[in-house]
Amino acid sequence: MKDIDTADIRRLDGSLLLVFRELSRTRRTTEAARRLGITQSTVSHALARLRDLFGDPLFVRRPYGLEPTPRALELAPRIDGLIDMAGALMTPEGGFEPARSERCFRLAAPEFVAALIGSHLAQTFQREAPRASFAVDFLLGGAALEALRRGEIDLVLGQFPSLPPGIEAETLYQDRFCIVVRKRHPKVRGAIDKRNFAKLPNVFASPSGGTSIANATIPSPSIVSTVALVPHWLTALTMVSASDAIATCPRRLAKRMAGALDLQIIDAAFAGPPFAVSAVRRTGPADAGIDWLLGAVRAAVRATDPG
């Protein structure tokens, strides 16, 4: 067994771990500083110390924010675990105990996120909190945030370019759109260009009930042949699996369902821009139950990472 280097342990104080976690979640120094209640320069100084300690850049600046290195991705769950254990030491008696809790947690999430992580989240509940439960509401955008503010929802999952005061978010994962067709499609052989994409019948999923979300994922909405507009991506995938229609879909969901529905996934830059899915909660008094729920959601996301 390797001897513990106490000098390195002394260099790794708790504040550095907290900065690492917030940078990993938010991918922005300004947002990490805001959530920790410190200055951006303090975050930058802490990141420099972390880079020196681990001998790795950890987070690389990109136009869209900070991109974690492979080493940072490896460290993230370990550091989350260390912080969670430290938090457990500080939890007073009578705090949240998953094994005994009968709480019903309320989540708001788009259908594609619920479909992606729901089964893994249920397994965590069965294993760690068998008497607790969770309920999912397909609230989106401002309606979900308002329900969160009123205390009707414990945790919101989704895409939020901006947030009102009293709300905090962390990035759960990055995703992108892809094109999905059934295997052995007569007109698609592993690749597709914009012209053929526009000619084939398209099934669009629009969770909001309108056309803007669906059409935002295609290059030229006016020239695309639309055969159906449906509210859920799972419905679109099921329709595509039994027809010669095609669909655009979040790639993680497509990857998860491809085997069961006998689908092939086609990556194309014109399918749509990348996007982030975040977890959003209220700021304010600590809630150990929601902390546990968020940890369970993170674990479910990791379990669905296509690699």
N, C-alpha and C positions, 0 to 999 in steps of 0.2 A: 504493500500500500504506500502511495506517495506521501511523503511528509508534508504537512500543512505549512505553507509559507506565511507566518504570522505578519511579516512586514507587508505583504500584499493585502492581507485582510485588513490591516490598519488603514491602508490607502483607500479601501472600498467602503466609504461611509454610506449611510442610508440615503442621504440627499442625492448622491450620485445615482443610486438605483432608481429613485423616484424620477429623476430627470430622464434617465434611459427609458423608463416605461412610458412617460408622456411623449417623448420624441417618437417612440415606436408606435404609439397609438395615433398621434395627431399628424406626424410627419412635417411639423412646422415649429420652428423655435419660438415664434411669437405666441402661438396657441399654447405650447407647452408652458411658457412663462406665465401666461394668463391663468392657466389651470392650477399652477403651483403657487401663484401669488408672489412671484419673484420677477426680476428684470430679465430682459432678453440677453443682456450681456452676461448675467449670472448663468443662464442656461448655456450660452456659448462657451463660457469658461469651464463649466462642468463637462460639456461634451469633449473639450480638449483634454481634460483629465481622464475621461473614460477612454478616449482613443489611445492615450499614453499607457494606461493601465492594461488594456486588452491588446495593444499592438496592432490595431486595425482601425480603418477610417470610420467604421460602424454605420454612419449615415452620410450619403453623398448628395450634394445639392444638384437638383434637376429643375427644369422650368416649372414643373408642377408641384415641387416641394422636395422633401428629403427622401431619398431612396435607401432603405436599409441594405447593408451588404449581407452576403451569406452568413458571415460570422454574427452579425446583429440578429438575423432571423433565428439562428441557432440559440443565441443567448436569451431571446425574448421570453420564451416560456419558463426558463429557469429563473430569470429575474422576477417574473410575475409570481412564481411559486415562493421565492424568498420573501417578497413583500407581503404576500398573503399570509405566510407563516408568522411574520413579524406582527401583522395586524391581528392575527388570532391570539397572540400573546397579550395584546392590549385590550381584547374584548372582555368586558365585564361579565360576571355571572348573570345568567338570564338573557344573554345575547342569542342570536339566531343559531339554532341547532338543526341542521338539515334532517337528521334521522328522526327527530321528534316533531318537526313542524307539520302543521296541517294547513299551511297558508296556500291560497290560490293566487299565483302571480298572474298579472294581466299584461300582455304584450300587444303592441301594435306593429304590424309588419306587412310589407307587400307579399302577395301570394308566392312569388318566386323565392323569396328569402325563407318564408315558412316551409315551403316544400323542400328547400335545400337542407335546412338544419333540423327540421321538426323531429325526425325519427331519432337522431343522435341526442337531441335535448331530452326527449322522452326517456331514452335509456339512462341518461344521467339521473333524472328524477327517480326512476325505478331503483337505481343502484344506491343513490346517496340520500334521497328524500322521498321514500316510498309512500308517505302519507300526504305529501304536498302535491300540487298540481299546477298546471299553467293553462291559460286560455288565450287564444290569439284572435285579435280583431284586425280585419283588413283595412284599417284606417290609413290614410296617406297624407303626407304634407302637413299643411296648416291644421287640418282637423285632428291629426294624430298629436301634434304639439299642444294644441289646446286641451285635448283630453289628458295629456301628461301634466299640463299646468294645473288642471283642476283636480288632479289626484285620481282620476278614473283609470289611468294606465300607469304601470310601474316602469316600463322600459319600452322605448320605440326603436325599431330597426328600419333603416331605409336610407334614402339619399336626401341630404339637407345642405344646400349651398350656403345658407345663412341660418342663424339661430337667434331667437329673442333672448333677452336677459333672463337669468335664472335657470338656464338650460345648459348642460355641457354634453359634449359628444366625444367619442373616440372612434377612429377608423377600425373596422373589423377586417375588411379585406378589399382588395381591388379586383374588378371584374371587367369584362369587355363583351361586346356582342359578337355573335358568330351566326353563320347561316346553317340551317338544319334542314335536311331532306331525308326521306326514307332510303334505306340501303337498296341497291339495285334500281335506283331511279333511272328511267329510260333516257333522260336527257341530261343527267349530271354524272360526270365521271371524275369525281375527286377535286374538281376546281370549277369556278364559275366567275364570269366577268360581269360587269355592270349591265351590258346589253342583254345577256341571257337572263340575268337576275330580273330585269324589268319585264321580260317576256313571259316568265313563268308565273302561274297563279300564286299569289301570296296570301298567307294567313297572318294577320296582324293581331298582336295582343296589346290592348290598351287598358291598363288597370284603372285609369281615371274615367273610362267610359267615352272619351273623346278620341280624336284622331292625332292629336299633337304628339303624344308620347310614342305611339307606334311609328308615325312618319318621321320622327326625329332620328330613327335608326337606319334610314335608307337614304341613298344619295339624291334621288329625284322623285319625290312622291307623286308628282303629277303624271308621270309616264309609267308607273308601276301598275301591273294588273292585280287588282285586289279582289280576292274571291270571298274573304270573310274577315270581319273584325270581331274579336272576342275579348272578354275582360281578363282572361288568365292565360299565362304562358303554358301551363300544363294542358289546357284545352287546345291551344295551338299545336303543341307537340303531338298530342293524340290524333288530331286531324291530319297533320302532316304524315304521321306514321302509316296511315291507311289511304293515302291519296298521292297524287303527283304534285301537290302544292308544296311550297317551301315557306320557311319562316325565319325571322331573325329572333334571337333568344340570348339571354345572359349565358355566357359560356359555362359557368360552373353548374348551372341547372341542366344545360344540355348534356354536359359530361355525365352528370349523375343519372340522367334518364335514358341515355343513348342505348345502353344494353337492354333494358327492359322493353323499350319501344322499337328496337331494331333501326336506329337512326344513324346517319353519318353526319359528322360535324365538319364544316368547311370554314376555315379562317379567311377573312377578307377584310382589308382595311376599310372598305366602304360600308361594311356592315354597321358601323357605329363607333363612337368614341369610347375610350375607357371610362369607367366610373367607379366611385367608391361607395361602399355600403358601411354605414356607421351605426353605432348604438348610442342612443340619446336618453339621458336621465335628468331629473331635477337636481339642481344644486341645493345645498342646505344641510339639515341634520343628517348624520350618518345613518345608513340603513344596512345592517349586516346582511339582511335577507336579499336585498337587491344586489349587494356586492357578490353574494354567492351566485345569484341568478346570472349576473354578467359574466362571472367566471365560467359558468356552465355553457353560456352562449359562445364564449370564446373557444372553449373546448370543442363544441359542435362545429364551429367554423373550421378549426384546424383539421377535424376529422373529414371534412369534405374538400380539403385542398387537393386539386387534381395534380399538383406537382409540376 
